[in-house]
Amino acid sequence: MRTLLDMVKEYQTLLERKDELATLTKENTAAIEAAKLEITQQMIDDDCPRISTGGYTFTLQSKTAYSKRSEAEMAETGADFFGTLREEGLGDIIVETVNARTLQSTMSAYVEEHGELSEALEAVIKTYDYNDVARRKETRRK
C-alpha cells in the first residue's frame, strides 16, 4: 500500500517531469523554427519550390503575417486600434475576454472586501470549493 509520503514523492516527480517537458517543448519549437528558416532559404537559393521525402511533400510558400502595432507606436500617431477596426467594418473580430487568473484574484479580493459576491455577480460567477495541494521549495533556516 502506498503511503502519503510515497504519493507526495510521485506527485513531485510528475511536477518535475512537467517542467522538463515544457522546457523540451520550448527547445523543440525553437529548433523547428530554425530548421524551417534554413529550409526555406535553401529552397529559395536552390530555386526548388517543392521537394518530397518520406511520404511528405514540402512546398515553399510566401505568406504575409499581420500583428497589432505596439501601444507606443500607435500613441505616436494617435491611432486607436479598436476604433480603427470598428471604423473599417471589422468590429466583429473584437472579442472581450477576462483572463481566468485575473478573474480568480479579483473575485477573491472582492469577497475579502465585501464578505460575499453581490447578487449581480452571483448571477454571472459560479463559485465552488475544492481542496488542492500547494508545493513550495523548502528553505533551510540557520
N, C-alpha and C positions, 0 to 999 in steps of 0.2 A: 504494500500500500504506500502511495506517495505521501510524504509529509508536506506540511505547509512550506517548509524551507525548500524542499525539492521543487514544489510548484513555483515558488518565487524565483528560484535559480533558473528554471526553464523559461519563465517569463522574461527574465533579464537576458537570457540567451536570444530569445526571439526579438527583443528590442534592439540588441546589438546587431543581429543579422539584418534587421530592417534598415538600420543606419548604413551597414555595409552595402546592402543592395541599392540604397538611394545614391551612395557615392559611386558605385559601379555603373548605375544607370546614367548618372550625370557625365561620367567619364566616357561611357559608350556613346552617348548622344553627341558629345563634342567630337569624338573620333569619327562618327558617321558624317557629321557636317564637314569636317576637314577632308574626309575621303571624297565626299560629294563635290566640294570645291576643286579638288585636284583632278577628279574625273572630268568635270565639265570643262576645265581649262584644257585638258589633254584632248578631249573630243573637238574642241574649237581648234587647237593647234594642228591636230591631225585631219581636220575637215571631215570628221566622221560623226555624223549626227545620230547614228544608230549602231548598236552592237548587241549581239546575242550571245549568251553563255548560260549553261546550266539550266536551260528551260525558261530563261527570262530574257526579255528584250529591254535594253536600256536606251532611252531616247533623250537627246539633248532638247531641252525646252527653254524658250525665252518667256519669262514671266515678269509681271510688274507687281510690286508689293506696295501697299498703302498703309500708312500709320499716322496717328494723330501727332501733330506738331507739339512740342513742349509748351507748357504754360508760359515760360519765359519768352519763347519765340512769338507766341500769339499776343502776349502783353505788349511787345514792341510795336506791333502793327494795330493793336486794338481789336483784334479778331476775337469773335465769340464762337467757339466750336459748336455748341449745341444750337445756338441761334442760327448759325450759318447752315447747319444741316436742315433745320426746320424751314428756313427761307428757300432752300433749294429743293424742297419737297421730299426730304429724306428723314423727316422726324420720326417716321415709323420704325427706324432701326435703333432709336434711343430706348434703352431699357433701364429702368430704375432698379437698382439692386442694393441689398444690405448684406454685408459680409456676416457670416454666421458667428464668427468670434466677436465681432463688434456688437452684434445683437445681444449675445450672451453677456458680455461685460456691461453693456448699457442697461440691460434689464436687471442685472444683479445690483448695480448701483441705484437704479430706480427703486427697487424693492427695499434696499437698505435705507434709502432716504424716506420713502413713503409707507413702508411697512408691508405693502402688497401692491399688486398691479391694479390699475384703475379698471373700471368696468369696460371702458372702451378698449384698453389694451388686452383685457381678458378675452374680448371678442376676436382678437386677431393673433394673440400669442398663446401657444399651447405650453403648459407647464407640466413637467414631470420630474419626479425624484428618482435617483439611481445611486448605486454605490460604485466607486471607482478605486483604483489603486494608484497612489502617487509614487513616483520614483525620484529620488534626489541623490546626488553624489554625497557620500559621507565625507565630512571634514574632520581631520584629526585635531583634537584640542590639546594644547600644550599645558 
